[in-house]
Amino acid sequence: MKNVIVNTMSMMAFVFVLFGCSSEEVNRAGEAEEQSESAHDHSEAAHDAFASVPEEVNEQATANLLHSQMKNTTRLAADDPVEFSVWVSQLIWPATHEQNRPGAVILVPVENWGIALASTTLIHHPNDGPVLFTKNGELPAEVLQEIERLQPKGNVNGTEIMIMGDVEEELFTALGNYTVEQIKGKEPVKFASDVEQYFSDLVGEVNNSVLIASVDEDAQAFSVIAGHWIAHMNESLLYVKDDVIPEATAEALAMRDGQATIYVLGSEAVISEQLFTELEEFGAVQRIAGTTPAEMSIAFATFRDQETQVGWGQTEPGHGWTFAAVDTPLLAIAGAPLGHLGKHTPLIWIDGEDLSEDLYEYLATVRPTFADNPMAGPYNHAYILGTSQSISHQLQGIIDEKLEISGEHGGH
């Protein structure tokens, strides 16, 4: 069994970038032989200059704005989780014709993040649908309106609406025109196991690869990072709690007959080394770690197990990312479909009013450049979750600039 600790610095192969005039401009001017060494700056100083905070900011940047979109960043500008879940649904599933309508809509409780997060594995095919929030066991009007807009086609079982957790009877009445299935429960550990069993039955196999996260409240931000991945691929999420392996989780792992490949999310402060060792009874175990949720989100974005194909492995340009404030976990859960379709994005946490040094370094690593033709790409893009109250316009602008493609020797 192996204990592989993946952190931000060990996963990122930093790529030094080049500054100066583009080769195309120099060739036009007939000055190629006169280019100075500084125009081909491969130095660590050049890398550090890009991976740094802007020296000055424009205080007028938000004056008289007509919208919140930028060339490399798309903002989903809602902070209320119920409303935000509809935003994501409308972005990913336009529902203009059969091919872009969802299979099944997954209704999850806004009050129970553990149940909501475990449910994101159902976003993936064959359900191929959004997670929309219920509230106090009832169906918000805007969610019912969105279901009516989507006209879900049904999954392989013909199910159009998946109800996750316990709800009021009136909710079933409101959905009387749809084919509905429910996975009942209030306790996240057992519920996650039930969801995995349902999904395994749906796809016809138990995936030996599985993510393990803590459902403890103080581990929430570490655990929510899993949502975008399990929406993206067939791996499911099982929970540990109070630093023990609950019975329901142990039973689910045992179904893999000792052949599980387990990915533990969080450092030893989140999931102890003792618990890690106990998990080895069920198969091979790896740890994806970070001292903070923001650091671990970068670690997971760069992690890739080549044998199982688990992990995003995004260490080069030409990708998308989801950026969310670490204190908005419900937005991140509702945003999990961004990992499923479109640009297939991992979640990156922003903690506080500034980007971390680790994030500046990571963005420098994946900075896209071109030799002669910017139209050939590669391009980067990001989704910003929430309004400027969650992630400021200033931070969005910095992220947008760091994602921009530029010439290998500077320029666009």
Rosetta blueprint (number, residue, H / E / L):
1 M L
2 K L
3 N L
4 V L
5 I E
6 V E
7 N L
8 T H
9 M H
10 S H
11 M H
12 M L
13 A L
14 F L
15 V L
16 F L
17 V L
18 L L
19 F L
20 G L
21 C L
22 S L
23 S H
24 E H
25 E H
26 V H
27 N H
28 R H
29 A H
30 G L
31 E L
32 A H
33 E H
34 E H
35 Q L
36 S L
37 E H
38 S H
39 A H
40 H H
41 D L
42 H L
43 S L
44 E H
45 A H
46 A H
47 H H
48 D H
49 A H
50 F H
51 A L
52 S L
53 V L
54 P L
55 E L
56 E L
57 V L
58 N L
59 E L
60 Q L
61 A L
62 T L
63 A L
64 N L
65 L L
66 L L
67 H L
68 S L
69 Q L
70 M L
71 K L
72 N L
73 T E
74 T E
75 R E
76 L E
77 A L
78 A L
79 D L
80 D L
81 P H
82 V H
83 E H
84 F H
85 S H
86 V H
87 W H
88 V H
89 S H
90 Q H
91 L H
92 I H
93 W L
94 P L
95 A L
96 T L
97 H L
98 E H
99 Q H
100 N H
101 R L
102 P L
103 G L
104 A L
105 V E
106 I E
107 L E
108 V E
109 P E
110 V L
111 E L
112 N L
113 W H
114 G H
115 I H
116 A H
117 L H
118 A H
119 S H
120 T H
121 T H
122 L H
123 I H
124 H L
125 H L
126 P L
127 N L
128 D L
129 G L
130 P L
131 V E
132 L E
133 F E
134 T E
135 K E
136 N L
137 G L
138 E E
139 L L
140 P L
141 A H
142 E H
143 V H
144 L H
145 Q H
146 E H
147 I H
148 E H
149 R H
150 L H
151 Q L
152 P L
153 K L
154 G L
155 N L
156 V L
157 N L
158 G L
159 T L
160 E L
161 I E
162 M E
163 I E
164 M E
165 G L
166 D L
167 V L
168 E L
169 E H
170 E H
171 L H
172 F H
173 T H
174 A H
175 L L
176 G L
177 N L
178 Y L
179 T L
180 V E
181 E E
182 Q E
183 I E
184 K L
185 G L
186 K L
187 E L
188 P H
189 V H
190 K H
191 F H
192 A H
193 S H
194 D H
195 V H
196 E H
197 Q H
198 Y H
199 F H
200 S H
201 D H
202 L H
203 V H
204 G L
205 E L
206 V L
207 N L
208 N L
209 S E
210 V E
211 L E
212 I E
213 A E
214 S E
215 V L
216 D L
217 E H
218 D H
219 A H
220 Q H
221 A H
222 F H
223 S H
224 V H
225 I L
226 A H
227 G H
228 H H
229 W H
230 I H
231 A H
232 H H
233 M L
234 N L
235 E L
236 S E
237 L E
238 L E
239 Y E
240 V E
241 K E
242 D L
243 D L
244 V E
245 I L
246 P L
247 E H
248 A H
249 T H
250 A H
251 E H
252 A H
253 L H
254 A H
255 M L
256 R L
257 D L
258 G L
259 Q L
260 A E
261 T E
262 I E
263 Y E
264 V E
265 L E
266 G L
267 S L
268 E L
269 A L
270 V L
271 I L
272 S L
273 E H
274 Q H
275 L H
276 F H
277 T H
278 E H
279 L H
280 E H
281 E H
282 F H
283 G E
284 A E
285 V E
286 Q E
287 R E
288 I E
289 A L
290 G L
291 T L
292 T L
293 P H
294 A H
295 E H
296 M H
297 S H
298 I H
299 A H
300 F H
301 A H
302 T H
303 F L
304 R L
305 D E
306 Q L
307 E L
308 T L
309 Q L
310 V E
311 G L
312 W L
313 G L
314 Q L
315 T L
316 E L
317 P L
318 G L
319 H L
320 G E
321 W E
322 T E
323 F E
324 A E
325 A E
326 V L
327 D L
328 T L
329 P H
330 L H
331 L H
332 A H
333 I H
334 A H
335 G L
336 A H
337 P H
338 L H
339 G H
340 H L
341 L L
342 G L
343 K L
344 H L
345 T L
346 P L
347 L E
348 I E
349 W E
350 I E
351 D L
352 G L
353 E L
354 D L
355 L L
356 S L
357 E H
358 D H
359 L H
360 Y H
361 E H
362 Y H
363 L H
364 A H
365 T H
366 V L
367 R L
368 P L
369 T E
370 F E
371 A L
372 D L
373 N L
374 P H
375 M H
376 A H
377 G L
378 P L
379 Y L
380 N L
381 H E
382 A E
383 Y E
384 I E
385 L E
386 G L
387 T L
388 S L
389 Q L
390 S L
391 I L
392 S L
393 H H
394 Q H
395 L H
396 Q H
397 G H
398 I H
399 I H
400 D H
401 E H
402 K H
403 L H
404 E L
405 I L
406 S E
407 G E
408 E L
409 H L
410 G L
411 G L
412 H L
